[in-house]
Amino acid sequence: MVDALAVCVGRSGERKRFGSRRRSVVAGLAVTLALAGFGGGVARAEPLLVDRTVVRFEAPELGGARSPRFVSARLLAFEARIEALADPDRTGAAYRERHVSAALERHVAETLLASLRIEPEPTGDELRAQTEAARRLTEERAGGAEAVRAAAAAEGVGQRELVVLFQRQARASLYLDRMVAPMLSPSDAELRALFRNEKTPYRDAPFETVLPGLRRWYVSTRLQAALAAYYQNARSRLRIVYTEEPAQRS
């Protein structure tokens, strides 16, 4: 096992060096995942499921160094596939470096938010409903349920792991909605103003016919922006460790 490459986010005087080094590490992670068989989309004669931790991260919200969190190669590859499917500018590859970076940032932000106390604490029914909503939002971002199933199958991610992922997203979104700013239940009046005044994928259709899709688009867009803002604000508190030396491009 090679030595871990530790990157402490937000350390004084190292922001520029961190930026270039982080890009190099993320690029290496993308190559490492592909070389390991994650994200390659290559059929094998026999099923072979090999997984390992590729990232460890710590934050005060999670209990600091005593309670690190881990990201597996399979799950990160799956999440990178979802980011790629949601990218209107993607090309033929399963995912690229920017998708690995976006997937990791979203994973970390959701994990931090999901660990925080929500007031009032969601009921079991509310959590189940929001977990189902998280599944639908992911499917819509990725282009449909079949696209999500194919991405999960390609990386060996099972149904139980998907449920855990959607539950994490559900708690994170409920925290943002209740403790930061309401965003999960926009009114028809808000959506009508959005439809009339802003550019959306639904501008060319009657409002009444696109209302359900517009509502999901609004929620997804607001959540993405809130997650990105939270991650940026949390960077000074984060310690991210890449647990493998990045593979080199040939």
Secondary structure, DSSP 8 states (H G I E B T S, - for coil): ----EEEETT-TT-HHHHHHHHHHHHHHHHHHHHHTTSS-----SS------EEEEEE-GGGTGGGS-EEEEHHHHHHHHHHHHHT-TT--SSS--HHHHHHHHHHHHHHHHHHTS--SS---HHHHHHHHHHHHHHHHHHHTSHHHHHHHHHHHT--HHHHHHHHHHHHHHHHHIIIII---SS--HHHHHHHHHHS--TTTTS-HHHHHHHHHHHHHHHHHHHHHHHHHHHHGGG-EEEE-S------
